[in-house]
């Protein structure tokens, strides 16, 4: 059985599906998925029951840049494109292409910010979505490790590394000692350049971007934590 084979046919909240899928089969299929690693079978089963599934057509906009975050998505069939506006009258920049199995939409839910990019379908497909409240309960809270400044500094002294996920210009204005600059926008495509044997303490100015970065890296199997409150909560750490 393929990774998402047991999903097709589930009724969506909008009544667009037909039939029901086998929850047990879905849980078994997802057990090794990095998105759901570490969750108990009971948590996976309950989360599965709360997911909505619906078919999407070519050109369907799943996420619109500037909107409030409302759902976390899994692309189960088809391909989607991530774009960001570059200015009035200019064509949007293409940031990534998403394939079946990809997850997206978590950044706005984690940081309580507006969507910073749009996601639209390149062909017909199928999508799963999980509400913000359910995402927080099942995926955000269990996945993120938050370090106080003291805990973060102790971890670095014991071999962890600072991972600065701000924009390069912010990093140049000031950063923590020996920090690695790795903007959050580059993590999806370039996370392979990081060392899986190292624990990374992600930080940004406020803690919002670093929470998104840590969630993404945890999905990829990295050992990560978030500096609670960001640089603004460190003595002399406000480099903005």
C-alpha positions as CSV (number, residue, x, y, z in Angstrom):
1,X,0.0,0.0,0.0
2,X,1.4,3.4,-0.9
3,X,1.9,6.2,1.6
4,X,-1.5,7.8,1.0
5,X,-3.4,5.0,-0.7
6,X,-5.6,4.4,2.4
7,X,-6.7,8.1,2.4
8,X,-8.5,8.4,-0.9
9,X,-12.2,8.3,-0.5
10,X,-12.5,10.0,2.8
11,X,-15.4,12.4,3.2
12,X,-14.3,16.1,3.5
13,X,-16.0,18.6,5.7
14,X,-17.5,20.1,2.5
15,X,-19.0,16.8,1.5
16,X,-16.8,16.4,-1.6
17,X,-15.6,12.9,-0.9
18,X,-17.2,9.5,-1.0
19,X,-16.9,6.7,1.5
20,X,-14.6,6.4,4.5
21,X,-10.9,5.4,4.7
22,X,-9.4,2.8,7.0
23,X,-8.0,4.7,10.0
24,X,-5.8,1.9,11.1
25,X,-4.3,1.5,7.7
26,X,-3.6,5.2,7.5
27,X,-1.9,5.2,10.9
28,X,0.3,2.3,9.9
29,X,1.2,4.0,6.6
30,X,2.1,7.2,8.3
31,X,4.1,5.8,11.2
32,X,7.5,6.4,9.5
33,X,6.5,9.7,8.0
34,X,8.8,12.6,9.3
35,X,5.7,14.8,9.6
36,X,4.2,12.5,12.2
37,X,7.2,10.9,13.8
38,X,7.1,10.6,17.5
39,X,3.3,10.7,17.8
40,X,1.5,7.9,19.5
41,X,-0.9,5.6,17.7
42,X,-3.8,7.1,19.6
43,X,-2.8,10.7,18.7
44,X,-2.4,9.7,15.0
45,X,-5.8,8.0,15.0
46,X,-7.5,11.0,16.7
47,X,-5.8,13.5,14.3
48,X,-6.7,11.4,11.4
49,X,-10.4,11.6,12.4
50,X,-10.2,15.4,12.4
51,X,-8.6,15.8,9.0
52,X,-10.6,16.9,6.0
53,X,-9.8,15.7,2.5
54,X,-10.9,17.2,-0.8
55,X,-10.1,17.1,-4.5
56,X,-8.5,20.2,-6.1
57,X,-8.4,21.4,-9.7
58,X,-5.5,22.9,-11.7
59,X,-5.0,26.5,-10.6
60,X,-6.7,26.1,-7.3
61,X,-5.2,28.5,-4.7
62,X,-4.8,26.7,-1.4
63,X,-3.0,29.4,0.4
64,X,-3.0,33.1,-0.5
65,X,-0.1,35.4,0.5
66,X,-1.2,37.9,3.1
67,X,-4.1,35.9,4.5
68,X,-4.4,34.7,8.1
69,X,-3.2,31.1,8.7
70,X,-6.1,28.7,9.2
71,X,-5.1,25.2,8.0
72,X,-2.1,22.9,7.8
73,X,-2.0,21.0,4.5
74,X,-0.7,17.7,3.1
75,X,-0.5,17.2,-0.6
76,X,-1.6,13.6,-1.2
77,X,-1.9,13.7,-5.0
78,X,-0.8,16.1,-7.7
79,X,1.8,19.0,-7.7
80,X,1.6,22.5,-6.3
81,X,3.7,25.6,-6.7
82,X,4.9,28.1,-4.0
83,X,5.2,31.7,-5.1
84,X,5.8,35.1,-3.5
85,X,4.9,38.6,-4.8
86,X,7.9,40.6,-5.9
87,X,6.2,44.0,-6.4
88,X,3.4,45.8,-8.3
89,X,3.2,44.7,-11.9
90,X,5.9,42.1,-11.6
91,X,5.5,38.4,-11.9
92,X,5.5,36.4,-8.7
93,X,8.7,34.6,-7.8
94,X,8.5,30.8,-7.8
95,X,10.0,29.5,-4.5
96,X,9.4,25.8,-4.8
97,X,7.4,23.0,-6.3
98,X,5.6,20.6,-4.0
99,X,5.1,16.9,-4.7
100,X,2.8,14.2,-3.2
101,X,3.7,13.8,0.5
102,X,4.7,17.4,1.0
103,X,3.3,19.4,3.9
104,X,2.9,23.2,4.0
105,X,1.1,26.0,5.7
106,X,2.7,25.5,9.1
107,X,4.7,28.7,9.4
108,X,1.7,31.1,9.8
109,X,0.2,28.7,12.3
110,X,3.3,28.5,14.4
111,X,4.2,32.2,14.3
112,X,0.6,33.5,14.3
113,X,1.5,35.6,11.3
114,X,0.0,36.1,7.9
115,X,0.8,33.9,5.0
116,X,4.1,34.9,3.5
117,X,3.6,33.0,0.2
118,X,0.9,31.5,-2.0
119,X,0.4,27.9,-2.9
120,X,-1.5,26.9,-6.0
121,X,-2.1,23.6,-7.8
122,X,-0.2,22.9,-11.0
123,X,-2.5,20.0,-11.9
124,X,-5.5,18.1,-10.4
125,X,-4.9,16.5,-7.1
126,X,-6.0,15.7,-3.6
127,X,-5.3,17.6,-0.4
128,X,-5.7,16.9,3.3
129,X,-6.0,19.8,5.8
130,X,-5.9,20.1,9.6
131,X,-7.3,23.1,11.4
132,X,-5.0,25.5,13.3
133,X,-6.3,24.3,16.7
134,X,-5.8,20.6,15.8
135,X,-2.4,21.4,14.3
136,X,-1.3,23.1,17.6
137,X,-2.6,20.2,19.7
138,X,-1.2,17.3,17.7
139,X,1.8,18.6,15.9
140,X,3.1,22.0,17.1
141,X,3.2,21.5,20.9
142,X,4.6,17.9,20.9
143,X,7.2,18.7,18.3
144,X,8.8,22.0,19.5
145,X,11.4,22.1,22.3
146,X,11.7,25.6,23.8
147,X,14.9,26.7,25.5
148,X,15.3,29.5,27.9
149,X,18.4,31.7,27.4
150,X,20.2,29.7,30.1
151,X,19.2,26.4,28.7
152,X,20.2,27.5,25.2
153,X,23.7,28.7,26.3
154,X,24.2,25.5,28.2
155,X,23.3,23.4,25.2
156,X,25.7,25.4,23.0
157,X,28.5,24.9,25.6
158,X,27.9,21.2,25.4
159,X,28.2,21.0,21.6
160,X,24.9,22.4,20.1
161,X,25.2,25.1,17.5
162,X,23.3,28.4,17.1
163,X,21.2,28.5,13.9
164,X,20.3,32.1,12.8
165,X,17.2,31.8,10.6
166,X,16.9,35.5,9.9
167,X,17.5,37.2,6.6
168,X,21.3,37.5,5.7
169,X,21.1,41.3,6.1
170,X,20.0,40.9,9.7
171,X,22.7,38.3,10.4
172,X,25.3,40.8,9.1
173,X,24.1,43.5,11.5
174,X,24.8,41.2,14.4
175,X,24.5,37.6,15.5
176,X,25.4,35.3,18.4
177,X,29.0,33.9,18.6
178,X,29.8,31.2,16.0
179,X,26.2,31.2,14.8
180,X,25.4,29.6,11.4
181,X,23.4,31.8,9.0
182,X,20.6,29.8,7.4
183,X,17.5,31.8,6.5
184,X,14.2,30.0,7.1
185,X,13.3,30.4,3.4
186,X,16.2,28.2,2.4
187,X,15.6,25.3,4.8
188,X,13.3,23.2,2.6
189,X,15.7,23.1,-0.3
190,X,19.0,23.2,1.6
191,X,18.5,21.4,4.9
192,X,20.8,18.6,3.6
193,X,23.7,21.0,4.2
194,X,23.2,20.7,7.9
195,X,24.8,18.1,10.1
196,X,22.3,15.5,11.5
197,X,24.7,14.7,14.3
198,X,24.5,18.2,15.8
199,X,21.7,19.8,17.8
200,X,20.7,23.2,16.5
201,X,19.3,26.0,18.7
202,X,17.3,28.1,16.2
203,X,16.9,31.8,16.9
204,X,15.5,34.9,15.2
205,X,14.6,38.3,16.6
206,X,11.3,37.3,18.3
207,X,11.1,33.5,18.2
208,X,8.5,33.3,15.5
209,X,10.7,32.5,12.5
210,X,12.8,30.2,14.6
211,X,9.8,28.2,15.7
212,X,8.8,27.6,12.1
213,X,12.4,26.6,11.2
214,X,12.6,24.2,14.1
215,X,9.3,22.6,13.2
216,X,10.5,22.1,9.7
217,X,13.9,20.7,10.7
218,X,12.3,18.3,13.2
219,X,10.2,16.9,10.3
220,X,13.5,16.2,8.5
221,X,14.9,14.3,11.5
222,X,17.2,17.0,13.0
223,X,17.6,17.5,16.7
224,X,16.5,21.1,17.2
225,X,15.3,23.6,19.8
226,X,14.0,27.2,19.8
227,X,15.4,30.1,21.8
228,X,12.3,31.3,23.6
229,X,11.6,34.9,23.0
230,X,14.4,35.3,20.4
231,X,17.2,37.8,20.5
232,X,15.0,40.5,22.1
233,X,15.1,38.6,25.4
234,X,18.9,38.4,25.6
235,X,20.9,41.1,27.2
236,X,22.4,43.2,24.4
237,X,20.9,40.8,21.8
238,X,18.6,43.2,20.0
239,X,20.5,43.7,16.7
240,X,17.6,45.2,14.7
